[in-house]
Amino acid sequence: MPFSLEHRFVQQAQEKFGRTLPLGYVARICQSNGGQVNVGSDVFNLFPKFDTTDRKRISRTCNDIVRETVSAREWPDFPSGAVAIGDNGTGDKLVFLPDKVDLRYADAVFWWDHETGELDLVADAFEELR
């Protein structure tokens, strides 16, 4: 069961990426640090933010968004500068892409296919996913 998350942990992740995350995504992840979203007929598990509040939260959030993004960036064809926010258990990732103007991630959510390297738009904003 996902826990709520203090905003300071989101800020720590944003500092590591050098960009801010979309507000709708931040609101959801602070309410429930992890969880799932449906994308078409597939289910994606959202990566949590690392939470050092207590031992239980540390153990439940060690596969955090920063660690998973660093790992994803080692794959060929992973989009430059993207942040991985979840996966479907087969290697495919949900990602945010860097905004072209500001030091933030754009609101749109994409499905990155690890076999083809292709990106498919799945939502114009994270709030559209359930």
N, C-alpha and C positions, 0 to 999 in steps of 0.2 A: 504494500500500500504506500503510495507516494506521500511524502511529508510536505508541509508548507516550507518556504525558503525565505530567509532574510535577504533583502535587496543587496546587502553588502557582498554576498557571495556572487551575485550576478555582476556586480561592479568589478570584482576581482577577475572574473572570466573576460569581461570586456577589455580590461586593461591588458590582459595577456594577448588578446587579438588586436588591440589597437583600434577597435571600432565598437560602436554601440550596436546593440541588438534591437530589432523592431519592438516597439512598445507593447503590441498585442501579445507577442511571444513572451516578453518579460513578465507581463501581468499573469499569464497562464502558468509559467514556470515558478513564479513566486507563490502562487496558490497551490500548486501541486508539482513538486520537483521531480518530474519524470512522467510516467503514464504512457498512454497510447493515443494515436490518432488513426482514423481510417482514411485511406487514400484509394479510391476506387474499391476494388474487392480485396485489397491488401491492408495489413495492419502494420504500422510502424511504431516501434518503441522509442520514446523520446529519451535522449541522453540527459541525465541530471546535471546539475551544477554541483561541484564538490562542496560538501557541507561538513565543516569541522566542529559542529556544535557538540556532538557526543559520539561515542564509539559506534552506536547503532547507525547513525547517519553517515559516519565515515565509511563504514562497510557497505552501506547501500548506495553510496554515490561515488565510489572509487572509479567507476567507468564513466567519468564525467565528460562533458562536452569538449573540454580542452584536450584531454587525452585521446578521445575518439577522433577529433579533428586532426591532431598531429598524425595519428595512425592512417587516417584516410588520405592525407596529403602525400603519403608514400606510394599510393596507387598510381599507375600510369593513367593519364587522362582525367585525374580528379581536377575540377575547375580551380584555376589559380585564385587564391585568396578566399575561397569559399569556406564556410563553417558548416560542419556536419551536425545536425540537430537530432537525428534519429536514424534507425535502420530497421529493415524488415526481416533480418535474420539470414538473408541470402547474400549479403554484401552490398546491396543497393542502399543508398543514403538519401535522406531528406536534407536539403541544404539551403542556406541563404547565400546570396552572392553579394559582393561588395557594391555599394552604391557608387556610381561613376563620378559623383560630385562631392559628397560629404564623407567624412570618416565614420560611416555607419554601414550596416548591412541593409540592403533594400528589403521592402516588405514581402515581396513575392517569394513563394516556397517552390522549390524545384525537386524533382525526383532524379537523382543521378544514378544511371545504370552502370554498375561496375564492369559489366561485360563489354558494353559498346562505348562507354564514355559519354553517352548522350544525356542531355538534360531535357526534362519535360516539365513544363509549368503545371503545377497541381493546384495552386491557389494564389490569388493576387495578394492575399494577406493571411497570416497564420490563423487569425480568428475564424476563417472560413472552414478550417479543419475541425472535425469532431472526433 
